[in-house]
Amino acid sequence: MAAHGSKKVIYAALAGNSLIAVTKFGAAGYTGSSAMLSEAIHSVVDSGNQLLLLYGLKRSSRPADSRHPFGYSMEMYFWSFVVAIIIFAVGAGVSIYEGIQKLQHPHPVTNVIVNYVVLGAAMLFEALACTVAFKEFNKARGSMGFIEAVRRSKDPALFTVLFEDSAAMLGLIVAFAGIALGQWLDMPVLDAAASVVIGVILAVTAALLAYECKGLLIGEAADPEIVANIRQLAGSTPGIGRINELRTMHLGPQDILLNISLDFADRLNSSQVEEAISTLEQRIQAEHPDVKQVFIEAQSVRRHLESLTRDDPVPEPQG
């Protein structure tokens, strides 16, 4: 997923959430609905999160310098993790607190029709934002299943907005149901219960986002297809006898670090080894433009195995 696709999704979500938040706060203040207030807070949190994601995209695009020789691409992962924390601490925390307060002191919702109109408009805006997010996500996932695509995605901006929009739509449905059932059954407590449920939805969303972002921050390998193709390219390059080791790590959604140890044919001289390395690097970056950092090490199989043995931890004495 290219950066412009991520920005398109974020801008669509930001526009929708900003408009919805103002309307929801007005409806919550006018009707006294706890569920509507939780939804308003939810929209404000989402709007703030989208601004953070845009900031992260801008920061991650800075060129490498002496302090950060591999660039700033991982800033996108950091700010996505911050978004997950904010959803949990602010969105989920305030919604659950508000719901518990109203559960202890329930009061009927007034002018319920206002809530229905606002929730209906919010659903329309969210549906439009979700459509944009799903279209961009489907372009990236190809033939993969939804869950597999999320797990393998290296673009947190995209799946963060996707998660947020899905949680927002689910929250709107819960708020609508809580207000409607509370009115129909004359049970104001159901409006407060809906606020708690919305908070739980946000907490689960935040936990999923934090889990996905944690893997990216720690360092995830490139897709297996990319790794397999690089192996094929190395194996078919003249002069390369064996691949000792191949490691990849995503520094950003479109920034892959590659470290590969190769055993070259014994008959090659230093100039031929240099030529083989240059040829392989050009072939890799021609087929995989996201592989921006390539480090190729010339090492015999015996030396490589010896280095692995030296790196093994010394076992603790027994007995």
C-alpha positions as CSV (number, residue, x, y, z in Angstrom):
1,M,0.0,0.0,0.0
2,A,1.5,3.3,-1.1
3,A,1.6,6.3,1.2
4,H,-0.8,8.2,-1.0
5,G,-3.4,5.4,-0.5
6,S,-2.9,5.6,3.3
7,K,-3.4,9.4,3.2
8,K,-6.5,9.1,1.2
9,V,-8.0,6.8,3.8
10,I,-7.0,9.0,6.7
11,Y,-8.3,12.2,5.2
12,A,-11.6,10.5,4.4
13,A,-11.9,9.3,8.0
14,L,-10.8,12.7,9.5
15,A,-13.4,14.6,7.5
16,G,-16.2,12.2,8.5
17,N,-15.3,12.0,12.2
18,S,-14.9,15.8,12.6
19,L,-18.3,16.5,11.2
20,I,-19.9,13.7,13.2
21,A,-18.2,14.7,16.5
22,V,-19.8,18.2,16.5
23,T,-23.2,16.8,15.7
24,K,-23.0,14.1,18.4
25,F,-21.9,16.5,21.1
26,G,-24.8,18.8,20.3
27,A,-27.3,15.9,20.4
28,A,-25.8,14.5,23.7
29,G,-26.1,17.9,25.4
30,Y,-29.7,18.4,24.1
31,T,-31.0,14.9,25.0
32,G,-28.8,13.8,27.9
33,S,-28.0,10.5,26.3
34,S,-25.0,8.7,27.8
35,A,-24.5,6.5,24.7
36,M,-24.6,9.6,22.5
37,L,-22.0,11.3,24.7
38,S,-19.7,8.1,24.4
39,E,-20.1,8.2,20.7
40,A,-19.2,11.9,20.6
41,I,-16.0,11.2,22.6
42,H,-15.3,8.3,20.3
43,S,-15.5,10.6,17.2
44,V,-13.2,13.2,18.9
45,V,-10.7,10.5,19.7
46,D,-10.8,9.1,16.2
47,S,-10.3,12.6,14.7
48,G,-7.3,13.2,17.0
49,N,-5.9,9.8,16.0
50,Q,-6.1,10.6,12.3
51,L,-4.1,13.8,12.9
52,L,-1.5,11.7,14.7
53,L,-1.3,9.2,11.8
54,L,-0.8,12.1,9.4
55,Y,1.9,13.5,11.6
56,G,3.5,10.0,11.7
57,L,3.4,9.8,7.9
58,K,5.1,13.2,7.6
59,R,7.8,12.3,10.2
60,S,8.5,8.9,8.7
61,S,9.2,10.4,5.2
62,R,12.3,12.3,6.4
63,P,15.5,11.3,4.8
64,A,18.2,9.4,6.7
65,D,20.9,11.4,8.6
66,S,23.9,10.7,10.7
67,R,21.8,10.1,13.9
68,H,19.4,7.8,12.1
69,P,21.3,6.2,9.2
70,F,18.4,3.9,8.3
71,G,15.9,6.7,8.1
72,Y,12.8,7.5,10.1
73,S,10.3,5.1,8.6
74,M,9.6,3.4,11.9
75,E,8.1,6.6,13.3
76,M,4.9,5.4,11.5
77,Y,4.9,2.4,13.7
78,F,5.5,4.4,16.9
79,W,2.6,6.9,16.2
80,S,0.3,4.0,15.4
81,F,1.1,2.5,18.8
82,V,0.3,5.9,20.4
83,V,-3.0,5.8,18.7
84,A,-3.8,2.5,20.2
85,I,-3.0,3.8,23.7
86,I,-5.2,6.9,23.2
87,I,-8.1,4.8,22.1
88,F,-7.8,2.6,25.2
89,A,-7.1,5.4,27.7
90,V,-9.4,8.1,26.5
91,G,-12.0,6.5,24.3
92,A,-12.6,3.3,26.2
93,G,-11.9,4.7,29.6
94,V,-14.2,7.7,29.4
95,S,-17.0,5.7,27.7
96,I,-17.0,3.0,30.4
97,Y,-16.8,5.6,33.2
98,E,-19.7,7.6,31.8
99,G,-21.7,4.4,31.4
100,I,-21.1,3.3,35.0
101,Q,-22.0,6.8,36.3
102,K,-25.3,6.6,34.4
103,L,-26.0,3.0,35.5
104,Q,-25.8,4.3,39.1
105,H,-28.0,7.3,38.5
106,P,-30.1,6.5,35.4
107,H,-32.4,9.2,33.9
108,P,-34.6,9.1,30.8
109,V,-33.3,10.4,27.5
110,T,-35.3,13.4,26.2
111,N,-36.1,14.3,22.6
112,V,-35.1,10.9,21.4
113,I,-35.9,11.7,17.8
114,V,-32.8,14.0,17.7
115,N,-30.6,11.1,18.6
116,Y,-32.1,8.9,15.9
117,V,-31.5,11.6,13.3
118,V,-27.9,12.2,14.4
119,L,-27.1,8.5,14.6
120,G,-28.6,7.9,11.1
121,A,-26.4,10.7,9.7
122,A,-23.4,9.4,11.5
123,M,-23.9,5.9,10.1
124,L,-24.0,7.4,6.6
125,F,-20.8,9.3,7.1
126,E,-19.1,6.3,8.7
127,A,-20.3,4.0,5.8
128,L,-18.7,6.4,3.3
129,A,-15.4,6.4,5.3
130,C,-15.5,2.6,5.7
131,T,-16.0,2.2,1.9
132,V,-12.9,4.2,1.2
133,A,-10.9,2.3,3.8
134,F,-12.1,-1.1,2.6
135,K,-11.4,-0.3,-1.1
136,E,-7.8,0.7,-0.3
137,F,-7.4,-2.4,1.9
138,N,-8.7,-4.7,-0.7
139,K,-6.2,-3.4,-3.2
140,A,-3.4,-4.3,-0.8
141,R,-4.7,-7.7,0.3
142,G,-5.2,-9.1,-3.1
143,S,-6.3,-12.8,-2.8
144,M,-5.5,-13.0,0.9
145,G,-8.2,-13.4,3.5
146,F,-9.1,-10.4,5.7
147,I,-7.5,-11.7,8.9
148,E,-4.4,-12.9,7.1
149,A,-4.1,-9.5,5.3
150,V,-4.2,-7.6,8.6
151,R,-1.7,-9.9,10.1
152,R,0.7,-9.5,7.2
153,S,0.1,-5.8,6.5
154,K,3.1,-3.6,7.2
155,D,1.0,-0.3,6.8
156,P,-0.4,0.5,10.2
157,A,-2.0,3.7,8.9
158,L,-4.3,1.6,6.7
159,F,-5.4,-1.1,9.2
160,T,-5.6,1.4,12.1
161,V,-8.2,3.5,10.2
162,L,-9.9,0.3,9.1
163,F,-10.2,-0.9,12.7
164,E,-11.4,2.5,13.9
165,D,-14.1,2.8,11.2
166,S,-15.3,-0.7,11.9
167,A,-15.4,0.0,15.6
168,A,-17.2,3.3,15.0
169,M,-19.9,1.6,12.9
170,L,-20.4,-1.1,15.5
171,G,-20.5,1.6,18.3
172,L,-23.2,3.5,16.4
173,I,-25.3,0.3,16.1
174,V,-24.9,-0.3,19.8
175,A,-25.8,3.3,20.7
176,F,-28.9,3.2,18.4
177,A,-30.0,-0.1,20.0
178,G,-29.5,1.1,23.5
179,I,-31.4,4.3,23.0
180,A,-34.2,2.6,21.1
181,L,-34.6,-0.3,23.6
182,G,-34.4,2.2,26.5
183,Q,-37.3,4.2,25.1
184,W,-39.4,1.2,24.0
185,L,-39.0,-0.7,27.3
186,D,-38.9,2.5,29.4
187,M,-35.6,1.4,30.9
188,P,-33.1,4.4,30.8
189,V,-30.4,2.0,32.2
190,L,-30.1,0.5,28.7
191,D,-28.7,3.8,27.4
192,A,-26.0,3.7,30.1
193,A,-25.3,0.0,29.4
194,A,-24.8,0.9,25.7
195,S,-22.1,3.4,26.8
196,V,-20.3,0.6,28.6
197,V,-20.5,-1.7,25.6
198,I,-19.1,1.0,23.4
199,G,-16.2,1.4,25.8
200,V,-15.6,-2.4,25.7
201,I,-15.6,-2.3,21.8
202,L,-13.0,0.5,21.9
203,A,-10.9,-1.4,24.4
204,V,-10.9,-4.5,22.2
205,T,-10.0,-2.4,19.2
206,A,-7.1,-0.7,21.0
207,A,-5.8,-4.1,22.2
208,L,-5.8,-5.5,18.6
209,L,-4.1,-2.4,17.3
210,A,-1.5,-2.5,20.0
211,Y,-0.8,-6.1,19.3
212,E,-0.3,-5.5,15.6
213,C,1.8,-2.4,16.1
214,K,4.0,-4.2,18.7
215,G,5.1,-6.7,16.1
216,L,6.0,-4.0,13.7
217,L,8.0,-2.0,16.3
218,I,9.9,-5.1,17.4
219,G,10.7,-5.8,13.7
220,E,8.8,-8.1,11.3
221,A,10.3,-9.9,8.3
222,A,9.2,-9.2,4.8
223,D,6.5,-11.3,3.2
224,P,7.5,-14.9,2.6
225,E,6.9,-14.4,-1.1
226,I,9.5,-11.6,-1.2
227,V,12.0,-13.7,0.8
228,A,11.5,-16.7,-1.4
229,N,12.0,-14.6,-4.6
230,I,15.2,-13.0,-3.2
231,R,16.5,-16.5,-2.5
232,Q,15.6,-17.5,-6.1
233,L,17.4,-14.4,-7.4
234,A,20.5,-15.1,-5.4
235,G,20.5,-18.8,-6.4
236,S,20.3,-17.9,-10.1
237,T,23.0,-15.3,-10.0
238,P,26.3,-16.5,-11.6
239,G,29.1,-17.0,-9.2
240,I,27.0,-17.6,-6.1
241,G,27.4,-21.1,-4.7
242,R,25.3,-21.1,-1.6
243,I,23.0,-18.8,0.5
244,N,24.3,-19.1,4.1
245,E,21.7,-16.9,5.7
246,L,19.0,-14.4,4.6
247,R,17.3,-12.0,7.0
248,T,14.8,-9.2,6.3
249,M,13.1,-6.6,8.5
250,H,10.5,-3.9,7.7
251,L,11.8,-0.5,8.8
252,G,8.6,1.0,7.4
253,P,5.6,0.0,5.2
254,Q,7.7,0.5,2.0
255,D,11.2,0.2,3.5
256,I,12.8,-3.2,3.9
257,L,16.2,-4.0,5.3
258,L,18.0,-7.0,3.7
259,N,21.0,-8.8,5.1
260,I,22.3,-11.8,3.2
261,S,25.4,-14.0,3.7
262,L,26.6,-15.7,0.5
263,D,29.3,-18.3,-0.2
264,F,30.8,-17.6,-3.6
265,A,32.4,-20.0,-6.0
266,D,36.0,-20.7,-5.2
267,R,37.2,-19.9,-8.8
268,L,36.1,-16.3,-8.6
269,N,38.6,-13.5,-8.0
270,S,37.8,-10.3,-6.0
271,S,36.6,-8.4,-9.1
272,Q,34.2,-11.2,-10.1
273,V,32.8,-11.3,-6.5
274,E,32.2,-7.6,-6.6
275,E,30.5,-8.0,-10.0
276,A,28.3,-10.8,-8.7
277,I,27.3,-8.7,-5.6
278,S,26.5,-5.7,-7.8
279,T,24.4,-7.8,-10.2
280,L,22.4,-9.4,-7.4
281,E,21.7,-6.1,-5.6
282,Q,20.5,-4.6,-8.9
283,R,18.2,-7.6,-9.6
284,I,16.7,-7.5,-6.1
285,Q,15.9,-3.8,-6.1
286,A,14.6,-3.9,-9.7
287,E,12.0,-6.6,-8.6
288,H,11.4,-5.3,-5.1
289,P,11.7,-1.5,-4.9
290,D,10.7,-1.6,-1.2
291,V,14.1,-3.3,-0.4
292,K,15.9,-0.1,0.1
293,Q,18.8,-1.3,2.4
294,V,20.8,-4.2,1.1
295,F,23.9,-5.6,2.9
296,I,25.6,-8.6,1.2
297,E,28.3,-10.5,3.1
298,A,30.8,-12.8,1.4
299,Q,31.5,-15.7,3.7
300,S,32.3,-19.4,3.2
301,V,29.9,-22.0,4.6
302,R,32.6,-23.2,7.1
303,R,33.2,-19.8,8.4
304,H,29.5,-19.1,8.6
305,L,28.9,-22.3,10.6
306,E,31.8,-21.4,12.9
307,S,30.3,-18.0,13.6
308,L,27.0,-19.5,14.4
309,T,28.7,-21.8,16.9
310,R,30.5,-19.0,18.5
311,D,27.2,-17.0,18.9
312,D,25.5,-19.9,20.6
313,P,25.0,-19.3,24.4
314,V,27.3,-21.3,26.7
315,P,25.1,-23.8,28.6
316,E,24.8,-23.6,32.3
317,P,26.8,-26.2,34.2
318,Q,24.7,-29.2,35.3
319,G,24.5,-30.7,38.8
